[in-house]
Amino acid sequence: MDTNVEDESGDLWVFGYGSLMWRPGFDVLERVHARLVGLHRALCVYSFVHRGTPERPGLVLGLDRGGMCRGVAFRVAAAARVETVAYLRAREQVTTVYREAMRRIVLEDETRRQVMALCYVVDRGHVQYAGQLSPAEQLHYVRHGHGRSGANRDYVLETVRALEALGYRETDLHLLANWLKGPHEPASVASSH
């Protein structure tokens, strides 16, 4: 069930599943492995600003419906709540491709507590929603995307490194990272050269 971030008080939890895992950009009191049920991490967002342009889009992660996502939960002090939300809105809502939502997550520490966390969920009706692209299409966008925050390739590789540091492996994302690092690529890409 989604609630509004303004309806909450006290310390703020933020769920990171992409670049927030390795570059949160805000002060945190606590950093905990966490799990979100009902949404999964997917390369399903055309990036027009941070990792691409409207003329040459990149491809970034979004929380899309179904499944489960493991990531990082950050606890922010209540006193920094308003400032942190403002920072995240400026970073994540540049083109409004994400919907801001408070979702229940499970902290994967010894407590196994459930907390409400601020999440950015992809808006499937937005022009930047890419849906489910083939591995060859993903590779094309990631190889060619470059935006305000740098090369799209670096974004994918940093995210994979962050997942590995957490002890997680996502087959499709890891396969894409391997193609980006080496000469191997999917047959459908190699045959299109």
N, C-alpha and C positions, 0 to 999 in steps of 0.2 A: 504494500500500500504506500503510495507516495504522499508525503506531506510537504508543506512549504517550509523553506529554511527559516523564514521569519517567525514561524509558529514555535520554533524551538528556542530554548535558552540554555545557559550554562556552557560548558566546554563543547566545542564543535568537533565532530569526527568527519574526516574527508576520506573518501575511498579513491585510491589511485590504481589505475589499471594499465596506463600507457606511460607517457612522459612524466606524469606526476610521481610515478614510482621512483624514478631516478633523478628528477629535478623538480621537487615540489615548489620551491620558490617562496615559502612562507615558514615562519617559526613554528616548531612543533614541540609538544611536551612528551609525546610518546609516538612510537612507530611500531606497528604490530602487523604481522601477516594476517590477512582476513579473507573471507569468502562471501560472495554475494550470490544468492540463488535466484534464478528467474531471468537472468541476463547473462550474456556471454561476450567475451572480447572478440571483436571482428575488425578486419581491415575493410571497413564499409563506408568510409567518409572521404570524399574528394576534398583535398586541402587546397584552398584558394589563397591562404595567407601564410601560415606558419611553415608549411613544407611544399608549397606549390603556388601557382597563380591561376586565375580563371582561364588564361590562355594555355597554360601547361600545368594542369593539376597534379598534385601529389596524392598520396593515399595514406590516411591515418586511421587510428583505431577509434572505435565507438563501442558503447555497450548496446548490444542489440538483443531483441527478445529471445527468450528460451535459454535453457542450459544453466551454466554456473560459471562464475569467474573468480579466480584467485588473484589477489593483489595485495596492496598495502593500505592499512588504515592509519591515518595520522590524527592524533588528538591535539587540538588547538585550544589554548587557554580562552576562557570566556571573554576576557578583556581584549583579545585579539580577533574575536569572532567577526565583527563588522568589517574590519580592515581586511581580513583573510577572504571573506566572501566577495568583497569588492575586487580584490586582486584576481580571484578565480573567475569572476564574471568578465573582467577585462581580458583575461587570457583565453578562456574557454568559449565565451559567447560572442566572439568577434563577428561571426556571420550567423549566429543563432541556429547552427546545425544541431546543437545539443540542447536538450531540455534539462533544466536544473530540477533535481528531485531528492528528497530525503527517503532513503531506502534502508531496510533492516539488513545488517551484515552480521556475520559471526566472526569474532576475533579468534584467530587460531593460535592462542597461547594457552597457558594452563587453566585460565578462567573459563574459556569457551563462552564468554559473555556475548549477548546479542545487543547491539547498539544501533541507533539510527545514524546514518552517515550521509553527507552530501555527496551526490553522484551526478555525473553528466552523462545522460542517456541520449543516444542518437534519435533525431526526429526523422522518422521514415518518410514523412511527407516533404522534407526539405530537398531542394534541388541538388544539394551536395551529397545526398544519400546515394551511395554506389550500389547497395545491395550486395549480393554474393557474386564476386568476380572470380574468374578462373585464375589458377596460379600464374599463367602466362600474362593475363591482364594485370594482375597485382604487380608482378615483376616489372612490367613496362612502366606503370605509373611511378613506382618507387624509384626505379633507375633514373627517370627523367625529372622527377619533382625536386624543386628547390625553392624555398620561400624565405620569409623574414627570419625564421629560426634555424635556417640551414638546409642541408641536403636531406632529402627524404630517406635515403639509404642509411644515414647516421641514426635517424629516429628509430628505424626498425632494428638496427644492430644494437643500439643502446637498450631498447625495450627487451630484446632477447637476453642480453647480458643481465638485466635486472631480474628477469624471470628465473634465469639460471641461478642467480645469487640467492633467490628465495627457495630454490630447490624444485622449481616447476619447469615443465617442458610442454610446449604446445606444438604438436607435430607440424601443422601448416606454417606457423610463424618461423619455426626453426628451419624448415626446409627453404623458405624464402630467404632467410638469413644466409644459409649455405650457398644459395645461388648468387646472392649479392657479393659474397666473399670470394667465390671461386669461378673457374671456367665452366662448371657444370650448370646447365639450365634445363628446364623442361623441354621435352621433344617438340612440343607445339611452338615454343619460342625459337629453338634452334632451327627448325624448318622454315620459319618465317623470315629469316635473315636473307 
